[in-house]
C-alpha cells in the first residue's frame, strides 16, 4: 500500500472502532465490517504483483584487469577446475617449499580470483609456521595469478623455483 491508501485505511479503521463504541453493534457485524476494510486495503497489492512479475534480474560479470589477465591467461573463467599453489613461508617471509592444489575458480573480481580447494594438501611442519596446508573446501583469494591447467605444469613451476618437495 502506498502512503495515501494507508491513511485512508487508518481513517476507516478508526471510524469503524469509534462507530462500534457509539452503537450497540453486534460483534459479528463489527468483524465483517473490519474484514471488508482489510480487503479494500489489499486491492493495491495487484500492482505490486505485476511489478514483481515483470522484474528482470541482471547478472553482473566481473572481468580481470589487464595485469591479472596477463598473469593467468584467457582460459581462467568462473567454474573452471585448475591447480593453484600452496607455499610454506617461514617467519622471515622466506618461501621454503610448496605443493600444487586442485581447486576451482568460484568467482572473478578485477584484481583477484576467489578459489576453493578441492583436495587436502599438507606440507611438513616448520618452526614458526602456524598453518601447514589447505583443507578440502577452504576458500582463498588468488592475487598472484599462479594458476595452472594441469598438475604437471604446477609441479614444473615449483621445481623451477626450487620449492617442490
C-alpha positions, 0 to 999 in steps of 0.5 A: 500500500502506498502512503495515501491508501494507508491513511485512508485505511487508518481513517476507516479503521478508526471510524469503524472502532469509534462507530462500534463504541457509539452503537450497540453493534453486534460483534459479528457485524463489527468483524465483517465490517473490519474484514471488508476494510482489510480487503479494500486495503489489499486491492493495491497489492495487484500492482505490486504483483505485476511489478514483481512479475515483470522484474528482470534480474541482471547478472553482473560479470566481473572481468580481470584487469589487464595485469591479472589477465596477463598473469593467468591467461584467457582460459581462467573463467568462473567454474573452471577446475585448475591447480593453484599453489600452496607455499610454506613461508617461514617467519622471515617471509622466506618461501621454503617449499610448496605443493600444487592444489586442485581447486576451482575458480568460484568467482572473478573480481578485477584484481583477484580470483576467489578459489576453493580447494578441492583436495587436502594438501599438507606440507611438513611442519616448520618452526614458526609456521602456524598453518601447514596446508589447505583443507578440502573446501577452504576458500582463498583469494588468488592475487598472484595469478599462479594458476595452472591447467594441469598438475604437471605444469604446477609441479614444473613451476615449483621445481623451477623455483626450487620449492617442490618437495 
